[in-house]
Amino acid sequence: MPKRTVLDPQGQTIQHALSGLGYRQVRDVRQGKFFVLNLDGWSRDEAQSQLERISKEVLTNPVIEEYRFEIVD
């Protein structure tokens, strides 16, 4: 997701469109992306460590984006 301090024109466009469709209660939209990774061969602790590294080094731009991940069995 874009950091809160980073302008999100896509999110603003979506919010404006929703407002125009009558959804005025939606006050803010942040548009982002997500990835689904299927893992095999790592323990849960190792997956946690490796996903932290992959997220920082490959999947996000840490200057302008935040990330979070969850491990689902």
Protein Blocks (a to p, Z undefined) as FASTA:
>chain_A
ZZfklccfklmmmmmmmmmnopamlmbdcdddddddddehiafklmmmmmmmmmmmmmpc
fklpccdddddZZ
